[in-house]
Amino acid sequence: MNWHDLDINKVFAIIGSSPSGLSSQEVEQRIAEYGFNELQEKKKRPVWLLFLSQFGDFMILVLIIAAIISGIIGDVSDTVIILVIMLLNAIMGFVQEYRAGKAMEALKKMATPQIKVMRNGQPANLSSIELVPGDIVLLEAGTLVPADLRLFETYSLHVDESALTGESIPVDKTPETLKESDLPLGDRFNMAYKGTLVTSGRGSGIVIATGMNTEIGHIARMLQKEESITPLQKRMADFGKKLSYLVLVICIVLFGMGLLRGEEPMTMLLVAISLAVAAIPEALPALITIALARGARRLVKKNVLIRKLPAVETLGSVTFICSDKTVHLPKIK
């Protein structure tokens, strides 16, 4: 619904509220209907599943097969070395993702500030997570807008909407009804959106959307789609497959030539398997993980948080970065 082109009295009538706010009973009913004012995340993977996911790379699977074969032919030292390398590789990747996840949770907590609303006809301070459609929010300089609002009172109110629209200059807000219905977010001057910041002035607005129904909630929903494979992961999977096929062909040729020369089949089988184990670069995944982890640590010092290690290499492959003229990007060397 286009709230910006509706008369404010009609907005109050549709939502079922008034400038004095909602009663405690109405709030409870609306929380049951709309839920809490928070951005929902995909169901988190258990810690044990996060650790096991480190073994899903094709190259790692090849190494696991190599370790099993080494154990079968009695080469215990190679088996132990391969398993230790894989374990260290998995631990490093797991620690990086786990720490990044915890940092994301901390950032999410910071995004639920205390705000001033009208409840039972009286101003009250409460957590923004408790807001429901119909609540009356009182805005002042420094307030982080906690939900999507239709403004009905403004006094020199300016809102920084760069987080949502990219516009660097604070927008002058008005309570007046806008005539045009099809307006972009940046031109809806009687609206204030979740995640934007009041830079000066004061005002009041009625909550028309909370949580995932807000404009920033729509963006969050798009971000929670299935993760794409990074260029590094594609290249590593392709390399692992090609290497495996090549080693398999060489082993078959070696086994066949040995049989043609009259060698014992079991002897040639052990030789072929030993060649396969020797040809697999056991340390490659660990070296890649170490290099990416070092890159992630350097980026953290530049205030850039990397959640997935392969994203470090993806960022390094970027040729052009298109951004708003006001965005300041850290220098990455």
N, C-alpha and C positions, 0 to 999 in steps of 0.2 A: 504494500500500500504506500502511496505517495503522501506521507504525512506533511510535507512542507507546503503543499497547496491546499490544505484543509484549514478552515477557521479553527482557532484554538478551542472555542466552546464545543465544536463538533468533535475535536480530538478528545476532550475530557469526556464527552458523552459516549464515544465509541469504546474508550478504554474503561470507563466506569470509575472515574476518579474526580478529584476537585483540588483547587489550590491548597487546601488544608491537609492533603495527603490521605493515606489509607489508614484504616484501623488495624490493630493487631490481628483480629480475626480474618480480615480480608487478606492480609499478608500471608497468613498460614494457608489459606485456600489457594492463593496464587502460586505459592512455592510448590504446593502439591501438583498444580496444573502445569507450570512452566519450568520448575526446577530451579536450582541455584544459578546465580549470575556468574558463571565461570566457563572458561573454554575447555571443552572436553577433549581428552587425548585418547588415542587408540589404546586398547588394552596392553599394558606393559608385559613384556616377556619376563618370565621368572629368571632369576639369576643363573640357575643351572642351564636353562635353555640358551641364555645369552652366551654362556661359556661354550656350550656345544656348537653354537653357530660359527665359532671360530674355526671349526674343522670342516666347514662346508665347501671351501674352495677346491676346485678340481685338482690343483697341484698338491694340496694337502692329502686328498684322497689317494692320489698316485703314491705319495710317500707312505701312507698307511699300508697300501698293498705291498710296497717294497719292504716295509718292516716285517709284515707277515711272512713274506717269501724268505726274507733273511733268517727269520726264526725257524722256518721249516727246514731250510738247508743246514741249519746248525751254526750260522754266523751270528752268535749272540752279541758280539761287540757292535756290529753294524746295526742290529735291531735296537739296542739300547741307545746308541747315538741318534738314530733317526727319531725315536720316540721322545728323547729329551729335547731335541731341537723343535719338534712339533709342539711339545708341551710349553716350552718357553715362548714360542711364537703365539700360541693361543692365550697364554697369560698376559702378554703385552697388549694384544688386541682387546682382551676382555677388560683389563684395567683402564685403558683409554676410554672405551665406550661407557664403562660404569661411572667413571669420574665425570664424563661429559653429561651423562644422564642426571647425576646428582646436581650438577651446576644448573641444568635446565630447570630442575625442581625448585632450586633456590630463586631463580629468576622469576618463576611463576608465582612464588609467594610474595615477591616484591611487587607484583602486579595487582595485588588485592589490597589497596590502601583503605584507610578509614575515610568516610565521607559524611557530609551533613545532609540529612533528609528530614522531611516532615512526616511524623508518625503520630497518629491520634491528635492531630492539630497542633503538635508541639515539635520544635526542632530537636533532632536526636543525632548523635554520632554513632555510626555502626560500620561494620565491614562491608565493602562494596559487593561481596559475594551474596549478601542477604537482600539485595535489591530485587524487586519484581516489577513487571509492567504496571504503570499507574502510580508508582512512587514519585514524589516530588523531590528533586535533587537541588540543593542550594550550592551554586558555584561561586568561587572566588579565585583570585590570583594564586597560582601554584597548584590548583586542584587538577588531578588527573581524571578526566571524564570517565565515569565508571560504567556507563551503558549508553545506548543510543537515546538521545533526548530530543524532544520537540520543545524549543524554548518559548516561553511566554512572558518573560521579564528579562530585560538586559539593561545594564548601566555601564556603558563604555566597555563592553565585554569583547575581548579578543582571544581567539583560540588558535593555537599552533596545530595545524592538521597535517604537518609534514609526514608523520608516521603512517598516515592513511592515503593522502593524495600526492605527497611529494612537494607540495607548495611550501616554500620556506617562510614566506611572510605571514604573520598571524592574521587571521580572517576576522573582520569586524562583524559581529553577530547582531541580529535584529529579531524582535518577536513578531514582526509583520508577516502576514500570510503572503506567500509568493504565488504569482499568477500562473507561471508556466509549470506544467506537470512533469515534463521530461527534462529534468536538469541533472547534470553530473554532480557527484558528491561535493566537489569544491565550490559549487555555486548555490548550494542549499544553505543560505545564510541564516535561516531560523532553526537550523539543526546543529546538534553537537554529538559527535560520535565517540564511542568507546575507544580508549587508547590515546585520544588527543589531549592536549594540555592547555589549560587556561593560563594565558600569560599576563592578562591585566583585566581590571574591571570585575564585575560580579553579575550574577543573573540567576534565574530559576528555570527549570525545565521538567517536563513530565517524561518518565521513562516509557518508551514505546517498544523497546526490544532489549533483551538481555541474553547473556551467554552466547551460544552458537547461532542465535538469530540476529545478532548484530552484524554490521558490515565487516568488522574485523573477524567475527566468527565465521563468516562465509569464506574469508581468506584462509583461516585456520583449517577449515574443512577441506579446502583444495590441497593444502600442504600435507594432509594426512593420507594422501593417496599412496599407493605402493611405490616404494623407493626404486629408482632406476639404477641400473648397473653402471658403474663408473668406467671411463676408458681404460684405467689400469686393470680393473677386474676383467674386462673383456679381453685385453691383451694377454693377461696371465692365463686365463682359461684357454685361449687359443693356443698359447705357447705350450701349455701343459698337454693339450690334446695332440698337437703336432709332435711333440717330443715323445709322448707315449706311443704313438703310432710308429714313429721312426725306430724307436728302441725295439718295439715288437717285431717289426719287419727284419731288423738286423738279427735278432735272436732266432727267428724262424729260419733265416738264411744260414746262420751259423750252425743251428741244430741239423738242418738238412745236409749241409756240406760234411758235417762230422759223420752222419750216417752213411753218406756216399763213400767216405774214406774207410768205413768199417769200424768206426769207434762204437763203444758200448752206448746204447740209447740213454741209460740212466746217467752215465758220465756226461754226455753231451747236454742232457737236460739241466744238470747242475751247473755246467759251464754257462749255458744260455741264461739261466736265472741269475747267476752271479754277475754276468755282464749287464743284465737289466738293472740290478740293484746299484752297480757301480756307475751306470750312466745317468741315474736320477740325481739331480743337484739338490741334495737334502737341505743344504744351508740357504738356498735361494729364498724361500718364504720368510725365514727368520731375518735375513739381510734386508729384505724389502720392508718388513715390519719395523725393524730398527730405524731405517732411513725415514720412514713415514712418521714414526714416533718423535724423532728429532725435529722433523719439520713442524709437527703439531706443537711441540714445546716452544719453538721459536715464534710460532703464530700466537700462542697464548701471551707471550711477552708484548705482542702488538695488540692485545685485547681482542683477539679473534679466537673464538671457541670452536674447535673441530670435534664433531660428534663421531664421525666415521673416518677412520684413518685413510682409506683410499681417496677421500675428498681432498686431502692435502695435494696429491698428485694432480687431481682434476683442476684445482685452483692454479697450479703451476702451468697447466696447459692452456689457460685462458689467454686469448690473443687480444680481445677487445672487451672492455667493461663499459656498458651503457648505463648511466645513472643520471639522476637529477643533478643539475649544476651545483646544488647546495650540499650534496653528500660528500663528506670527507673520508676518503679511503686511506687506510694505513699503507705506508710504503713497505713492500715485501721484497726483500733481497734474497 
